[in-house]
Amino acid sequence: MESGHQPKLSPNRAFQVAHGGIMDREDDDANLNLSLSDYHDYEPNLEFDDSELICTTSLAPLSPELLDLSQEFLPPSSSDGTIEENFEKELGEGPQSYSEIATCSLDYDVFADLHGSGVVEVVGDDELGRRIIVISACRLPPSKDVHPDLLLRFLMYTLDKYVEQDYSVIYFHYGLSSRNKPPFSWLWKAYKAFDRKYKKNLKTLYLVHPTNVIRIVWQMLRPAISVKFGRKMMYVNYLHELQQYLDLDKVHIPPQVIECDKILLSKNPRAAEIAKEMTSASKPSLGQAEGSCSLISPTKQFGVSIQFIKENNTEMIDSIPPIVRQCIEFLSQPDALETEGLFRRSPSAAIVKEIQRDCNNGGVVSFRNDPHIAAVLLKTFLRDLEEPLLTFDLYDEISKFQAWQIPKKPRKVKILVLEKLPVDNYKILKYIMQFLWKVQDRSCLNKMTSSNLAVVFGPNLLWPPNGHVSLQSIAPINAFTDFLITHHESIFII
């Protein structure tokens, strides 16, 4: 046999190799109708039963798409069995059969039912300003009501607003059942439809409450999936583990998922004890909270109100907080202004926290000659304000921006900005918009157009009192921000 020949594996053989051995026929017969979940009594049958995958002496036949991997995806015999590290090049062009899904026109009205289901939500940013997108399997509509390709288009429609910057995805697996699960072959179809632009800026994919089915599917697809993409996946067995990476108060976790977590913890005392310790550590007592409020440093700038900064900081010039002025002056330098991907890349979290701490303690702020640090600090300042810069009072009006008649938009925007914004908020907004116009003016170098900047800054300038920005309101907020950037000369006339 030639050395370059790669024989195809049958589904049964693929499963056996992935698990490190070959089962005897007697073992197969003995476990004929046994669910994999039965081997782990701490893992209840919360989604479709794993016995679907072991219902005969060989696995159920997979679609040809999943089996015919040898020519397109499997590397030569000299390879290590994975796609080359430059996965962006390898995955840049998906098969033509998926191009129809990726390029078809997308209409908001088509997805009205999916928007209302809450299956996909954007729940804000993590501590580095990266968007957090939550997908909840328990909220998936029945498969008979929504075609899987429509669901795929909806996911792409949602992600299209954020893939130009760093983002993370949380997938709550609980609730997936035979009633609402998409076909098995759809997973591969989805992977190919999400091409390079979706995968490149994805920082982490959190798989919460994974079951054996998730692990089996992953092992089966692993030979055809990029090593880089594989490193971005993270199994999270309990919610308290997710708390190590994200602020769960910002994540709207479905009640069913919380109840599932309680069931799993009740069957694992050690994990339950760790969860209890982490919860108590993250919630200080009432006395501690009151004490911390009275000991807030007057030099603090992150996580306070504009009024607090103005009253306690003598270095403010024309109502602009010092950290805002420092960030923008640094970023206005030609080398920084022309940095490709400005406001889309995330530096080290530890460095950003250290600089925030120095700033709040009145220390000297050093950006370490890194434009991305200054960019993240500017976004973080806006996001951490007690009230958004555009204020809660204007949220409802701005949320209707796209419904305004085009000829009336300039006048209505001027009324909102000039007459309804507090004076200090107006001055800060004007200062930031003038800077962002400079950024988009160099978009040929930094790749940040006004629309890209609006996607980054819109949700950091305005959010509702409950803190949860719905998918329906994100588009008008971003469009309003884009309008402010492109028309700043005619809007900010004072």
Secondary structure, 3 states (H helix, E strand, C coil): CCCCCCCCCCHHHHHHHHCCCCCCHHHHHHCCCCCHHHHCCCCCCCCCCHHHHHCCCCCCCCCHHHHCCCCCCCCCCCCCCCCCCCHHHHCCCCCHHHHHHHHCCCCHHHHHHHHHHCCEEEEEECCCCCEEEEEEHHHCCCCCCCCHHHHHHHHHHHHCCCCCCCEEEEEECCCCCCCCCCCHHHHHHHHHHCCHHHHHCEEEEEEECCCHHHHHHHHHHHHHCCHHHHHCEEEECCHHHHCCCCCHHHCCCCHHHHHHHHHHHHCCHHHHHHHHHHHHHHCCCHHHHHHHHHCCCCCCCCCCCHHHHHHHCCCCECCECHHHHHHHHHHCCHHHHCCCCCCCCCCCHHHHHHHHHHHHCCCCCCCCCCHHHHHHHHHHHHHCCCCCCCCHHHHHHHCCHHHCCHHHHHHHHHHHHHHHCCHHHHHHHHHHHHHHHHHHHCHHHHCCCHHHHHHHHHHHHCCCCCCCCCHHHHHHHHHHHHHHHHCHHHHCCC
